[in-house]
């Protein structure tokens, strides 16, 4: 799920939760496999889009967001 106007993206994790980042929405598409090293780091981080083979600078807003809180987390 994304908020293109705000550049906010929710990345689903394997734990049925989401990590919320701010990045160029054109850097990610639904179904991309994304990896990162720090599951608790906030602020500037580099995430790797394994599907496209690119490293992307993002701003991490939150980790472990429950599905029922996605809209609020994306500021929709």
C-alpha positions in Angstrom: 0.0 0.0 0.0 1.3 3.5 -0.8 0.5 7.1 -0.4 2.1 8.5 -3.6 1.4 12.1 -2.7 3.3 11.8 0.5 5.9 9.3 -0.8 4.9 6.8 1.9 5.1 3.1 1.4 4.1 0.1 3.6 6.3 -2.9 3.1 4.8 -6.2 4.3 7.0 -8.3 6.4 6.9 -12.1 7.0 5.4 -11.5 10.4 2.1 -10.1 9.2 3.2 -6.6 10.0 4.5 -3.7 8.0 7.5 -1.4 7.9 6.6 2.2 6.8 9.1 4.1 4.7 9.3 7.4 2.8 10.8 7.0 -0.6 10.2 7.5 -4.3 7.1 5.5 -5.0 8.6 4.7 -8.5 11.4 2.8 -6.8 9.0 0.0 -5.6 6.1 -1.9 -7.2 3.7 -4.3 -5.7 5.4 -7.7 -5.4 9.0 -6.5 -5.2 11.2 -8.3 -2.7 12.8 -5.8 -0.4 15.5 -6.4 2.2 17.1 -4.2 4.9 19.6 -4.8 7.7 18.1 -3.0 10.6 14.7 -4.0 11.9 14.6 -1.3 14.5 16.4 1.6 12.8 14.5 4.8 12.1 15.5 7.7 9.8 17.9 7.4 6.9 18.6 3.8 5.8 19.4 2.0 2.6 16.9 -0.6 1.5 17.7 -3.1 -1.3 15.0 -3.9 -3.9 16.1 -7.4 -4.7 13.6 -7.6 -7.6 15.3 -4.7 -9.5 18.7 -5.1 -8.0 18.8 -1.5 -6.8 19.8 0.1 -3.5 17.5 2.9 -2.4 17.9 5.6 0.2 14.7 5.7 2.3 13.5 7.4 5.5 12.1 4.7 7.9 9.1 6.0 9.7 8.0 2.9 11.7 8.4 -0.9 12.1 6.0 -3.6 13.2 2.8 -1.7 12.2 -0.3 -3.8 12.5 -2.6 -4.1 9.4 -5.4 -2.2 11.1 -3.1 0.8 11.6 -1.8 1.1 8.0 -4.0 4.0 6.9 -3.0 6.1 9.9 0.7 5.2 9.4 0.6 6.3 5.8 -1.2 9.5 6.8 -4.2 8.7 4.5 
